[in-house]
């Protein structure tokens, strides 16, 4: 069966003076419209919440994670049913229980969120901030060995099948303190990969998440730190660089943020107290 996350195209490959006509695998990118159904039984409302460009696959996880990290729902228990029509119409319907009142005022979007941006479409500056609860910004006192942390990118890399196939995909992974890979999700959008991961963790009841480490295969932007903070994750490591706003907010939310995790080295930007250096 064809993999919906991969598309194929004919290319001309040039190597030195050798020209070859061949086929190349690409990471698929398709729109997904997330629609929310909510309200009492006698007055159900249906509203389009967002359109995001994503790699098809795990759409129910993506919708669940997005609604949670945007603060629209509080837990997976708020969801009554998910009806996925994404294979046909690129639309997914999330129905909430009748007694659940979604928080929608901070999530109004007026255009498509592209695959590279997790905050595109927000209508004002204040709306880029999700309502991170105070209880998610405390705790997380577990210590993480630096020797163990340096092994994690190699563990993740061995599981990145879509990256092997396309070379153009981001990954987010969840590890426990014994370096066990619990979850891994890939997507052309780094924010989508994190939403898929958090949605899967919600569905699999892996909360609270302050006992886990989130590993990002690329850079760490502000929107990824915020999504992790919404889930209560206290340790984030990125293979790439963090942004200035990511470091600032990680400090405010008491998150340990690691960047440039590769080749047996890394930088600690915030929360150094959670890291045990190998020779300590």
C-alpha positions as CSV (number, residue, x, y, z in Angstrom):
1,X,0.0,0.0,0.0
2,X,1.4,3.5,-0.9
3,X,2.6,5.5,2.0
4,X,0.6,8.8,2.1
5,X,3.5,10.5,3.8
6,X,5.6,10.1,0.6
7,X,5.1,11.5,-2.8
8,X,7.2,10.7,-5.9
9,X,8.4,12.7,-8.8
10,X,10.6,12.3,-11.9
11,X,13.9,14.1,-11.7
12,X,17.1,14.5,-13.7
13,X,20.0,13.7,-11.5
14,X,23.4,15.3,-12.4
15,X,26.6,13.9,-10.9
16,X,29.8,15.3,-12.5
17,X,29.1,14.8,-16.2
18,X,26.7,11.9,-15.7
19,X,23.0,12.7,-16.3
20,X,20.4,10.2,-15.2
21,X,16.6,10.2,-15.4
22,X,15.2,8.7,-12.2
23,X,12.5,8.9,-9.6
24,X,12.8,10.8,-6.2
25,X,10.9,10.4,-3.0
26,X,9.6,13.6,-1.4
27,X,8.0,14.3,2.0
28,X,4.3,14.8,1.2
29,X,2.7,18.2,2.2
30,X,-1.0,18.5,2.2
31,X,-3.5,20.9,4.0
32,X,-5.5,19.7,7.0
33,X,-8.5,21.6,8.2
34,X,-9.3,21.0,11.8
35,X,-13.0,21.5,12.6
36,X,-14.4,21.5,16.1
37,X,-17.9,20.4,17.1
38,X,-19.0,21.5,20.6
39,X,-21.9,22.7,22.7
40,X,-24.9,21.2,24.5
41,X,-26.9,18.5,22.7
42,X,-29.7,21.0,21.7
43,X,-27.3,23.6,20.3
44,X,-24.2,21.9,18.8
45,X,-21.8,24.3,17.0
46,X,-19.3,23.4,14.2
47,X,-16.3,25.7,13.7
48,X,-13.2,25.6,11.6
49,X,-10.3,26.1,13.9
50,X,-7.2,26.1,11.7
51,X,-5.8,24.9,8.4
52,X,-2.2,23.6,8.7
53,X,0.1,22.2,6.1
54,X,1.3,18.8,7.3
55,X,2.6,15.4,6.2
56,X,-0.4,13.1,6.0
57,X,-0.5,10.4,8.7
58,X,-1.5,10.4,12.4
59,X,-4.1,13.1,11.7
60,X,-6.2,12.3,14.8
61,X,-3.0,12.7,16.9
62,X,-2.2,16.0,15.2
63,X,-5.6,17.4,15.8
64,X,-5.6,16.3,19.4
65,X,-2.2,17.6,20.1
66,X,-2.9,20.9,18.4
67,X,-6.1,21.5,20.3
68,X,-4.3,20.7,23.6
69,X,-1.2,22.8,23.0
70,X,-3.3,25.7,21.9
71,X,-5.2,25.5,25.1
72,X,-8.6,24.8,23.4
73,X,-9.1,21.5,25.3
74,X,-7.7,20.5,28.7
75,X,-7.3,16.8,28.3
76,X,-8.0,13.9,25.9
77,X,-11.1,13.2,28.0
78,X,-12.7,16.4,26.6
79,X,-12.9,14.6,23.2
80,X,-16.1,12.6,22.5
81,X,-15.1,11.4,19.0
82,X,-12.8,12.1,16.1
83,X,-14.1,11.7,12.6
84,X,-11.3,11.7,10.0
85,X,-12.1,12.6,6.4
86,X,-8.5,13.6,5.8
87,X,-7.9,10.8,3.3
88,X,-10.6,12.3,1.0
89,X,-11.2,15.9,1.9
90,X,-8.2,16.8,4.1
91,X,-10.6,17.6,6.9
92,X,-10.8,16.2,10.4
93,X,-13.8,16.7,12.7
94,X,-13.2,16.7,16.5
95,X,-16.4,16.4,18.6
96,X,-16.2,17.4,22.2
97,X,-18.5,16.1,25.0
98,X,-21.6,18.3,25.5
99,X,-20.4,19.6,28.9
100,X,-17.0,20.7,27.6
101,X,-16.6,24.4,26.9
102,X,-13.6,24.9,24.5
103,X,-11.4,28.0,24.9
104,X,-11.4,29.6,21.5
105,X,-10.6,33.3,22.0
106,X,-6.8,32.8,21.8
107,X,-6.8,30.7,18.7
108,X,-8.6,32.6,16.0
109,X,-6.6,32.3,12.7
110,X,-7.3,34.1,9.5
111,X,-5.1,32.2,7.0
112,X,-3.2,29.0,6.5
113,X,-0.4,27.9,8.9
114,X,2.4,26.7,6.7
115,X,4.6,23.8,7.5
116,X,7.5,25.9,8.8
117,X,5.5,28.1,11.2
118,X,3.5,27.1,14.3
119,X,2.1,30.5,15.0
120,X,1.3,31.7,11.5
121,X,-2.3,33.0,11.2
122,X,-2.6,34.4,14.7
123,X,-4.4,37.8,14.5
124,X,-2.4,39.7,17.1
125,X,0.8,39.5,19.1
126,X,-0.9,38.5,22.4
127,X,-2.5,35.5,20.7
128,X,0.8,33.8,20.0
129,X,1.1,32.9,23.7
130,X,-0.8,29.8,24.8
131,X,-2.1,29.7,28.4
132,X,0.7,27.7,30.1
133,X,-0.7,26.8,33.5
134,X,1.4,27.5,36.6
135,X,1.2,23.8,37.7
136,X,3.1,22.8,34.5
137,X,6.0,25.1,35.2
138,X,7.1,23.6,38.5
139,X,8.5,20.2,39.5
140,X,10.4,18.1,37.1
141,X,13.3,17.5,39.5
142,X,14.6,14.3,37.8
143,X,18.3,14.4,36.9
144,X,19.5,13.4,33.4
145,X,23.0,12.1,32.7
146,X,25.0,14.0,30.1
147,X,26.4,10.6,28.8
148,X,22.9,9.3,28.3
149,X,21.7,12.5,26.6
150,X,24.5,12.4,24.0
151,X,23.3,8.9,22.9
152,X,19.8,10.0,22.1
153,X,20.2,11.5,18.6
154,X,21.7,8.2,17.3
155,X,18.8,6.3,18.9
156,X,16.3,8.6,17.2
157,X,18.1,8.6,13.9
158,X,17.8,4.8,13.6
159,X,14.0,5.2,13.8
160,X,13.6,8.0,11.2
161,X,12.3,6.0,8.3
162,X,10.6,8.9,6.6
163,X,13.8,10.9,6.8
164,X,15.7,8.0,5.2
165,X,13.2,7.9,2.4
166,X,12.9,11.6,1.7
167,X,15.7,13.6,3.5
168,X,13.2,16.3,4.2
169,X,11.3,15.6,7.4
170,X,11.4,16.7,11.1
171,X,11.1,14.4,14.0
172,X,10.1,14.8,17.7
173,X,10.8,12.0,20.2
174,X,10.0,11.2,23.8
175,X,12.5,9.4,26.0
176,X,12.4,8.2,29.6
177,X,15.2,8.4,32.1
178,X,16.6,5.0,30.9
179,X,17.0,6.3,27.4
180,X,14.0,4.3,26.1
181,X,12.4,5.8,23.1
182,X,8.7,5.9,24.0
183,X,7.2,7.8,21.1
184,X,8.5,9.3,17.8
185,X,6.6,11.2,15.2
186,X,7.8,12.8,11.9
187,X,6.3,15.6,9.8
188,X,7.4,18.2,7.3
189,X,6.4,20.8,9.9
190,X,8.4,20.7,13.2
191,X,5.5,22.0,15.1
192,X,3.2,19.3,13.6
193,X,5.7,16.6,14.7
194,X,5.5,17.9,18.3
195,X,1.7,18.2,18.1
196,X,1.5,14.6,16.8
197,X,3.8,13.4,19.6
198,X,1.8,15.2,22.4
199,X,-1.5,14.0,20.8
200,X,-0.2,10.4,20.9
201,X,0.9,10.9,24.5
202,X,-2.5,12.1,25.5
203,X,-4.2,9.2,23.7
204,X,-1.8,6.7,25.4
205,X,-2.2,8.4,28.8
206,X,1.5,9.1,29.2
207,X,0.7,12.3,31.2
208,X,2.1,13.8,33.4
209,X,5.1,14.4,31.1
210,X,7.5,16.0,33.5
211,X,9.4,12.7,33.8
212,X,10.3,12.6,30.1
213,X,12.8,14.3,27.7
214,X,11.6,15.8,24.4
215,X,14.2,15.5,21.6
216,X,13.9,17.6,18.5
217,X,15.7,16.7,15.3
218,X,16.2,20.3,14.2
219,X,16.2,23.8,15.7
220,X,14.2,24.8,18.8
221,X,11.9,27.7,18.1
222,X,9.6,29.5,20.6
223,X,6.5,27.7,19.4
224,X,8.0,24.3,20.2
225,X,9.0,25.3,23.7
226,X,5.5,26.6,24.3
227,X,3.9,23.4,23.1
228,X,6.2,21.4,25.4
229,X,5.4,23.7,28.3
230,X,1.7,23.2,27.7
231,X,2.3,19.4,28.1
232,X,4.5,19.9,31.3
233,X,7.7,18.7,29.7
234,X,10.7,19.9,31.7
235,X,13.7,18.8,29.5
236,X,14.0,19.6,25.8
237,X,17.1,18.8,23.7
238,X,17.5,19.9,20.1
239,X,20.0,18.8,17.5
240,X,20.0,22.3,16.1
241,X,20.1,25.8,17.6
242,X,17.5,27.4,19.9
243,X,16.1,30.9,19.2
244,X,16.5,33.8,21.6
245,X,12.8,33.8,22.4
246,X,13.0,30.0,23.0
247,X,15.7,30.5,25.6
248,X,13.9,33.3,27.2
249,X,10.6,31.4,27.6
250,X,12.3,28.2,28.7
251,X,13.9,30.2,31.5
252,X,10.5,31.7,32.5
253,X,8.8,28.3,32.4
254,X,11.6,26.5,34.3
255,X,12.4,24.2,31.4
256,X,15.9,22.7,30.8
257,X,16.8,23.6,27.2
258,X,19.7,21.9,25.4
259,X,20.9,22.9,21.9
260,X,23.4,21.7,19.4
261,X,23.2,18.1,20.6
262,X,25.5,16.2,18.3
263,X,28.9,14.6,18.1
264,X,29.0,13.9,21.8
265,X,28.5,17.5,22.8
266,X,25.7,20.0,23.7
267,X,25.0,23.4,25.1
268,X,22.8,24.0,28.1
269,X,20.9,27.2,27.8
270,X,18.5,27.0,30.8
271,X,17.9,24.6,33.7
272,X,21.4,23.2,34.2
273,X,20.4,21.8,37.6
274,X,18.7,18.9,35.9
275,X,21.8,17.7,34.0
276,X,24.4,15.4,35.6
277,X,27.7,15.9,33.9
278,X,29.5,12.6,33.3
279,X,32.5,13.3,35.5
280,X,30.6,14.7,38.4
